[in-house]
Amino acid sequence: MENLYVYMLAALAFLAVADLVVGVSNDAVNFLNSAIGSKAVSFKTIMIVASIGVSVGAMTSSGMMEVARKGIFNPGEFMFNEIMVIFMAVMLTDILLLDFFNTLGLPTSTTVSIVFELLGASVAVAIIKIYADSSQNITDLATYINNSKAIEIILGILLSVVVAFTIGAVIQYVSRLLLSFKFQEKPSWYGAIFSGLANTAILYFILIKGIKNASFMSDDLTALIAANPVALIGISFVVLTTLSYLAITFLKTNIYTVIIVVGTFALAVAFAGNDLVNFIGVPIAAYNAFTDWTASGQLATEYPMTSLSDAVQTQPFLLLIAGLIMVMTLWFSSKAKSVVKTSVDLSRQDEVKERFEPNFLSRYIVRLTIGLSDGINTILPESYKNWSDKQFVKQKVIAKTQDLPAFDLVRAAVNLMVASVLISIATSMKLPLSTTYVTFMVAMGTSLADRAWGSESAVYRVAGVLNVIGGWFFTAFSAFVAAAIMAFILFHGKGYALVGLLVLAIVLLIKSYLSHRKSSKIMKEEDQLEKAESSSTQGVIIESASNIANVVKRGNKIYSSAINGLAVQDLKMLKKNKKQITKLSNEVDDLRDNIFYFIKNLEEPSLSASHFYINILGYLQDMTQSLEYISKTSHKHINNNHKKLKFSQIKELKEIDQSLEALFNTTKAAFDSHSFEQIGSIIKRKKEVFDLVTDKINKQVARTRNEESSPKNTTLYFSLLLETKDLLTAMMNLLEEYYNSHDSSVEPATIPADGE
């Protein structure tokens, strides 16, 4: 039997490493979103700073490990074998749950998951014990669970949502009123005081409150820090404000960038110090339990785990190894980047393709907020409203959309300052506060205060926040239930259940990894339509050529797949084809949605560029609508099990497909090489291709009159031919627009890459 627990310990060690990887992939959003969103420094610099912060933070988290041993349940009420079942169930559930959220690209809370997994597994084992003992009943469950601590942790996690959002909004509103969006033009002492306050808060709570629990801190130094907090804060503020002023005045340093770098480091320290327990706390507690049990010489079923109630200092080398694994994950995890993107997009200052659809609740909240805002505005003095509105006027920056930061340096600094302070306070109190909840809600609060959620985007952003928060509640519920089920299976299945669940976890993780890698590869390989940034007709012609080549290439593939799918009645191919045209159609719609911003960036004399751009977008939309109809009609016909097309009909469609393929390939080559003069020769083939389609229509008319045929087949065939004509008409109109508008003698005017 002892070998079973050795195997469980080895499995927990493996799961700890895997959990570190999937956990950091999810939680990287907590300390990277502000620096990445503001583009204060290069991505490489951000990663180096965050890596150092994570390494330092990992060495300070020893005191937090107690949460896994006695924070949720009373260890003395469980025997060693039962404790190992609880810990095993928790780790198996945690790794699968976090990987599921990473794959969706949604930030979830590793703290909430570990807390509710511990709660679910311990409740399940406690219920098994209660029903096995006739002298106990369900009311005795309270003796097994550490109710007061569990409630304190859960309330702290839930309250952090409201507190983080509110404090983030208030601090950002005050900061913006004082600094405005023209903060770089303010006197040096503005930035110096802001820097002094921000860096004092960050450094005090992180480097002092945080590392006082570290194993390398001496008792004398810890006592000195604890005895003189006010003096330390005062001295730090004076020194840091002075240094900031000197750096701004004499070194011409952008002090806001410094705050962001320091804040990223600090938040990485706070994250690792607070959240490392979520990944390795349970395996370390299991190792401590195992060493205590083996030293006791008692049976696993008779050794109560009261020893877990004692404070135990975690070995520094274990913390260091965990920190290194976290750092490696930061650098190489592609899932981490997708989770960061969700958070950055929801707090973006400018317009972006909204990922979430509005719902009843988001619309109601926005209406309620607008009404509340209007009510407050009736009370505020007119002079204050005029002054505050001026502070929120954004500077117009002409630059390519992808080069613009999601938000400015002031908001990024506030995000980091508020989040790091809140998390560090919780860490110093040994409360496993959810860093995801805090950083995400701070970012949402500052977005709201910064008027980033305008009437154009508010319902989408609020819906996104509600979706993420809903995911958090789903995390709590699913973590509790899944861990309870895992514990029940392990308790009764023992070694067989352990092997089966481990194999299942490994298979699911590998499948998830391969699926994510495949989807990432497809996204990289598949061309995306780019928004036009040029400010002249010739510039738009050159810039949009890649879009036309892209649509033509993908349109060619979609048309051929529809015909081939019909020919062999391949429902799977047609279903996949329908998804491809829907994706392409949505991308063209996104380009049309960008017309407002395109026209705003145009030079006054270049208004003809807007007409050209609007026309080609109209033709692109006509092309995608025809392709969408062809694809959906073909799929519907096969999906409804209608009669197969006749051989003659398939043969004729193949002839048209071959002719279109040659036309599409020639067009793509012309746009890829920017050889717009070649378009003339393509346009000359217009009659030839149209005559081919017309001939097939005439043949089908004759067949319908003279031969017995299926009405569904006839309707489908005519629909395909007529939509093919519409597709050709739209394509030829587009080619003529390019051919007539292109002038190789004119140098295209574009927006400078540096935005100047």
N, C-alpha and C positions, 0 to 999 in steps of 0.2 A: 504493500500500500504506500510505503514511503516513496517509492519510485514515481507514483502518480503525482505527488506534490512536487517532486523535482521536475517532472515534465511540465507541470502547470507553471512552475517558476520560470522555466526556460521559455514557455509560450508567452508568459507575461512580459519577459524581457524583449522578445521579438515584437510583441504588440506595442510595447512602449516606444520602440524605434519607429514603427509604422504610424503610431498615433501622433508622434512628434511631427512626422512629415505631413500627414493630412491635416493636423491641427494648425500648424504654422501656415499651411497653404490657405486655410480659411482666415486666420487671424492676422495675416500680413496687412490686410486692409486697415487694421487698427492704427498702425503707425506709419504707413506709407502713403495713404490717400492725400493728406494735406500737402506733403512735399511734392508728390507727383502731380497733383492737380494744379498747383501754383507754378510749376516749372521753375522753381527758384534756382535750382542747381541741376546739373546733369543727373541722369538716372543712375549712372555708375557711382557718382558721389553719394547719392541718397542711399544706395545699397551698402556702400562701405560704412557710412555712418550708422545705419541701422544694424549692420552686422556687429559692429563694436558694441553698440548699445545692448543688443540681445545677449552677447557674451557676458557683459558686465552684469546684466539683470539676472541671468541664470545663476550667477554666484551669490545672489542676494535673496534667493527664494526659499531658503531652508525652513524658515519659520512657517511658511504657508503649507508645508507638507502635512502639518497636523490635521488639516481639514479632511484629508482622505482617510486618516486613521480614526478620528473620533468626532468629526464635525457633523456628521449626519446620523450615525447610529451609535449605540452604546456597545463598544467592542466586548466588554466583560460578559455580556449576555449571550455571546456566540462562541461556539467551539472553533478550534483551528480549521477543521474540515469545512465548516460552514462559512467562515471568513474567506477561505480560498475560493469557494464557489461564488461568493458575492463579488470578489475582486475580478475573477475571471469573466463573469457575466458582464460586469461594467466595462472592461476593456474591449471585449468583443463587440458590444453594442456601440461603444464610443467611436471606434474606428470606422465602422460601417455607416453610422449616422453622419459623421462629419464628411466622409468621402461623398456621400449622396448630395449634401449641400454644396460641396466644392464643384461637383459635376454640373449642378444647376447654375453655378456662378453667383450664389446668394451668400452674403455674410451671415453666419449664425454664431451662437455663443457657445464656446467650448466650456465655459463655466457652468452655464445652465445645463448643458448636456451631462457633464460629470456629476453635478449635484443631484439631478433627477434620476440618473442611472444608479447612483449609490442608494438613493431613496427607494427606487423601484426594486432593486435586487435585494436590499436588506428587508424590505417589507415582505417580499415573496418568501424568503427563507424564514423569516419570523412567523409568517402564517403557517408554513409547513411544520415548524416546531410546535406552534400552538395546537394545531389539530392532531399532532402526534401525542400530545400530553393531555390526558382527559381532565387534569386538574386546572387547565387554563381555558380561557375563552378569548374571543376577539378583542375584548376591552383591554387585555394584557399587552396588546400591540404597543401601547405607549411606553412600556418598560424597555422595549428593544430599540426604539427610535429616540434620538436626542432632539426632542421636540423643540426646546427653546432655541438651540443653536440652528437647527434646520429652518425654523420660522424666521429667525434673524437673517440668515443668509438669503432665503427666498424673498423676503420683504426688501432687503437691501438691493437685490438684483432688480426687482420690479420698480422700486422707487427711483433707481438710477436712471430709468428711461425718462421720467418726468423731470428729475433734478437736472440731468445733463442737458436736455433740450432747453429748459428754462434758463439756466445759467449761461449756456452758450449763446442764446438769443439776446439776453440782456447785455452781456459783455461785448458782443459784436455790435449791438446797436449803439452803445456808448462809445466804443472805439471808432465806429464809422462817423458818428456825429463830431468827434474831436479831430479825426484825421482826414475824413472825406476820402473820395477816390483819387484825389490829387495829393496823396500823402507825401509824395516825393518832393513836392514844392513847399512843404511846410518848413518852418525854422528847425534848425538842427536839434534844439532842445526838446521839441515835440517827440522826435524819434528816440532821443536819448532816454527820456522819462519812460516812454512806452517800453523800450528795451530793458530798462532797469527793473520795471515792474514785472514784465514777462519772464525775464531770465532769473530774477530773484525767486519768483514763485516756482519756476521749473526746477532750478538748482536746489532750492531748500527742500521741497517735497520729494524730489527724486534722489538726489545725491546724498541728502542727509537723512530724511525720513526713511528712504528706501534701504540704503546700505547699512543702517544701524543694526539690521537683523542679519547681516552677512556674517559668515563664519570667520572672516579675516579681520573683523572689527574688534578692538580691545574693549574691555569693560570700562576702563577709565575714559576713553574717548567717547564712548556711547553715553556715559553719565554726563560728561561735559556738554555734549550736544543737547541732551534732554533738559539740563538745568538752565540753559541760556538761549531759549528759542527766540525771544524778542530781540536780544542783542545781535544774534546772528542774522536775523532778517533785516534789521536796520543797517548793519555794517555792509551786508551783501548789496542792499539797494543803493547805498551811497557809492560804493566801489564800482558796481556794475554800471550805474548811470554815468558816472565820471568816465569810465573806460569807453562806454558807448559814444559819449559826446566827443571824446578825443578821436575815436575811430572815424566818426562821421566827418568831423571838421578837418582833420589833418590827413587821414588815410583815404578819405572819400569812399568809405565802406558803406555798402547797402546794409544797414543794420537789420532790416526786416529779413533779409536772407540769412543773416547770422542767427536770428531768433528761430527761424525755421529749421536750420541745421541743428542747433542746440535742442530744439523741441523734438525733432525726429529722434535724436539720440536718447533724449530723456524718456520719450514715450516708448521707445524700444526697450529701455531699461525697465520701465514700469510694467510693460507687457510681459516680459520674461520673468520678472520678479513675482508678478501676480498670477500668471497663467501657466507657468511651468508645472505647477501642482496638477493641473488638468490632464497633463500628458504622462508624467512619470510618478505622480504622487501615489497612485494605486499600486503600481509594481514595486515601488520602494517600501510601501507599507506591507505588501505581501512578503517581501524579502525579510523585513524585520520580524514579521510574524513567524516565518519559517525558521529563522535562527533561534528565536525564543522557544519554539516548539521542540526543535531537535535537541536543544540544551536541557529541556525539561525531562525527556525520556518517557513522557506519557503518551497514551494513545491519542490520535488526532481527534477522535470523537469525544474525548474526555478532558481536553486541555482548553480552559476558558482563556480568551485573549484579552485579559485585563491589562497586559503589558503594553498594548497599543494606546492606552490612555496616558502613558508617560510621554513626556517630551523627549524626542530623539533628534539629535543633530545629523542632518544628511551629510554623507561624505562629499567633500568638495570635488573630488575627481568625477563623481557621478554627475554632479551639476555641470561641470565643465564639458563632459562628453555630450550631455543633453544640449548644452548651448551650441556646441559645434554642429550637431545634427540640425538644429534649428537654423543656423546660419547657412548651411549647405542647401537646405530646403528653400530658403529665401531666394537664393541665386538661381536655382534650377527648376522651380515649380512653375509650370505654365498655368495651372489652376489658380495659383495665387493672383496672377495678373487679371484673370477674368473676374474674380471676386472684387479686386480693387476697382475695376472698371465700373461695376454696378454702383458702388458708393460715390465715386467721382462724378458720374453722370447725373445722379440724383441731386448733387449739390452744385452743379455747373451754373455759372453766371449767365452764359449765353444760351441760345437755343440749341438743342441737340435732338437727334432722333429718339423719341421717348420709347423706353422699353416696355413700360407698363400701360395698360389700358385703364381709363377712368372707370370708376364704379359708383354706385349709388352713394356709398358712404363718403367717398372723396369729394363728390359734387356737393353733398350736404355740408361737409366741413368747410369747403371753400366758400359757399354761400354764407354760412354762419360767420366766418372770419371777415368776409367783406362787409357784412352788416355791422359787425362789432367795430371794425376799423372806421366805417363811416360815422358810427355813433361817437367814437372817441374824437374824430376830427371835428365834430360840431362843438366840442367842449374846448379844444385846444385854441390858444390865441393865433390869429392869422399871421402875426409876425414870426412866431415860432415855427409854424408850418412852412412858411416861405424859406426861412433859414435852413431848416432841416432838409427840405427838398433839394436845396442847392448842394448840401453835403452828400447827397446820394446820387448826384448827377455823374454818370460814368463818362470817362474819357473815350472818345472814338479812336480806335486803333485800326488802321487799314493793314491787314495782314491776312495770309491764308488761314482758313478756319482751323486746319490741323495744327498750325503753329501757335494759336492763341491758348493761353492757360485757361483752365476751367474756372478759376477764381483768382483774386489778386493776393499779394503777399500779406496784407493786413488780416484777411480772413483766415489764411493758412496759419498765421502766427497765433491768432485767437483759438483756432481749433486745437492746436498743439498745447497751448498754455492751459486751457480749461480742462482738456481731457487728461493731461498728465497729472495735474493737481488733484482732480477727483479720484483718479485711479490710485495715486500714491497715498492719499488719505486712507482709502480702503485697505491698501496693502499694509500700512503701518498699524491698522486696527486688526490685521489678520482676517479680513473679510474677503472672500473670493468674489469681488465685484466683477461683473461682466465687462471686460474691456471692449468687446464688440458693441454692447448696448451703449456704453458711455461715448466712445469715439463716433459711432454712427449718429447717435442722437445729438451730440454736440455739433457735428457737421450739418445736420438738418436744421438745428436751431439757428446757427449762424447764417445758413442759406436764407431762411425765412426773414431774419432781421436785416439781411443785406439786400432784400427785395429781389432775390434771384428767382423767386417763385412768382412770376408775373401772371397776368390773366391768360397769357398764351400757354403757360406750362403748369400752372398750379395744380389743376386736377390730375395731371399725369404724375407729378412729383409726389403729391399726397397719396395717390394710389400706390406708388412705388414704396413709400414709407410704410403704408398699411400692409402691403404684401410682405415686406421684410419682417415687420413686427408680428404679423400672423404666422410667418415661418418660425419665429422664436417660440411662440406658444405651441406650435406644432412640435418643435424640438422638445419642449418640456414634456408634453404628453407622450410622444412617441418614445422618448428616452426612458421614461418611467415604465411604460408597458413592455417595450422590447427587452429591457434589462430584467424585468420580472420574469418574462417568458424564458429568457436565457438561463436565469438562475434556477428556475423550475426544471428545465431540461438537464442542466449540469448536475443538479442535486440528485436526480433519479438515474441519469444515464452514466454518470461518473466518467471513466476513461473513454468509453465508446462515444459518449456525447462530446467529450473534449476534442477527440480526433475529428469527429464529424463536423463540429462547428468551426474548428480551425480551418479545415479544408474548405468549407463553405465560404468563410471570410476571405481566404487567400484567393479562391476562384473569383469571387465578386470584385475584389480589389484589382485583380489582373484584368478582368473584363472591363471594369470602369476605366482603368488606365489606357487600355488599348482603344476603347471607344472614344475617350477624350483626345487621344493622340491622333486618331483617324479624323475626327471632326475638326481638330486644329489644323491638320494638314490640308484638309479640303478647303478650309477658310483661307489658308495662305495661298493655295494654288489657284483658287477661284478668283477671277478678277472682280473687283468691286467698282461700281460706277462712281466717278469722282465729280464733286461739285465744281462748276466753273468759277474761277477766281479772276479771270482776265477782265480788262476794262475797255476792250475794243473788239470790233467784229472779227478782225484777223486773229486777234489773240484767242478769242473764243473758238474760232475754227481750228486752230492748232491744238488748243487745250482739250477740246471735246472730241478730237479724232479718236483718241483711245477708247472713249465711251462708245462711239459708233462701232468700232472694231469689236469691242466687247459684246455689244448687243447682237451684232451680226453673227459672231461666233457662237454665242449661246443660243440665239434664235435658230440657227442652222441645226444645231444638235437637238433642240426641242422639237422642231418640225420633223426631222428624220426619225426621232424616237417615237413620235406619235404614229407615223406611217408604219414603222417596223413593228410597233406594239400591236397595231391593228392587224397587220399581216399574219403574225404568229399568235395572236390573241393572248399576249403576255400582259396580264393584269398588273403584275408587280412593276414592270417597266413603265406602264402608263401611269400608275400611281406615283412613282418616283418622278416622272416627267411633269406631272401636275404640280408637284411641290417646287420643281425648278422654275417653272414659268411664273408661279405665284411669287417666288423670291425675286425674280427679275422684274416683275410688274411692280412690286413694292419699292424696289430701288429706283425705278423710273419715277414713281410717285414722289419719292423723297426728293428727287432733283426738281420736280415741279414745286414742291413745298419750299424749296430754297430760292425761288425766283425773287421773292421780296428782298432778301439779303443781297442777291446778285445785282439787282437794279440799284440798290442803295450805294453800292460800291462803284457804279459806273461813272466815268468822266462825263461832264456835261455835253461835250461835242460828240460823244460816242453812243448816242441813244439807239442808233441802228443795231448795235450789238444786242440790245434787249429784244428787239423784234426778231432777229436771227435766232437768238437762244430760245425764245418762246416757241417759235415755229418748229425748230428741230425737236424740242421736247414734246410738242404735239404729235409730230410724226412718229417719234419713238413710242409714245403711248398708244398710238393707233396700231403700230406693229405688235406691241406686247398684247393688246386686246385681241387681235386676230389669232395670235399664237395661243393665248389663253383659251379662246373659244375652241380652237382645233384640238388642243390637249384635253380639255374637259369633256368635250363631246365624244372623243375617241374612248376616253376612260369610262364614261357613262354607258356607252354602247356595249363594251365588253363586260363591264361590271353587272349589267342587267341581263347578261347571257343571251343577247340577241343573236340573230343568225349571222354567220361569218360573211364577210364581203366576198363577192365572186372573184375568181382568179383574174378575170379580165380587168375588174375594178382595181384590184391590188397592183396588177402590172402597170396600169395607167398612172396610178398614184406614185409608183416607184419611178416612172419616167419623169413625172413632174418634180419629184424629190431630187433626182439626179441633176435636172436642169437648174433647180433652185440652189443646190449645193455648189455647183460651178459658179453661179452668180454671186452667192454669199462669199465664197472663197476669194473671188476676184475683188469684191468690194472690201473685204477685210484686209487684203494685201495692200490695196490703194490707201486705206486709212492708216494702216500700220506704218507705211513708208511716207505718209504725208504727200503722196503723189496725186494731188487733187485734180491735175490735168487729165489723169487716166479715167476719171469719173465719166468724162464725155463718152468714151468708148463703151462704158457699161450702160449708159443711158440709151445708146443706140440699139441695144439688145432688147429694149423694152417691148417692142411690138412682137418680137420672136417668142418671148416667154408668155406674153398675154395670149398670143394666138394658140400656143400649146394648151393652155388651160381652157380656152374657149372651145377648142376642138374636143377635149375630153367631156365638156359639158354637153356638146351636141351629140356625142356618141351615147352618153347616158340617157339623153332625151329619147333617142331612137330605141335604145334597149327597153326603156320603160314602156314605150308604146307597143313594141313588137314582141317582147319577151315577158314571161311571167317572172316577177321579181318581188322581193320583200319590201313592203312600204318603209320599214325602218332602215333598211340598207340604202334605199333610194334617197331618203331624207338625209341620212348621214353623208352619203357620197356628194350630194348637191351642196350640203353645208360646208364640207371640206373644200370643195372647189371654189365656191363663192368667197369663203374666208381667205383662201389662198390668193384670189384676185385682189381682195382688200389689202392683204399683206404686201403684195407686190406694188399696189398703188401707193401705199404709205412709204415704202422703201424708195420708190422712184421719185416721189415728191421730195423726200429727204436728200437724195443724191442731187437733184436739180437745185435745191436750196444751197447746198455746198458749192456746186459747180458755178452757179451764178454769183455767189457772194465772195468766193475766194479771189484774192488779188495778191500774187506772189511778190509784187513790187513794194507792197506796204509792210513796214516792220510792225509786228504785233505789239501792242501795249499791254503790259501785265502789271499786277501788283508786285512791288519789290518783295523779295523773300524775307528781308529783315523788317518789313513793316514800316519802313521810313518813307 
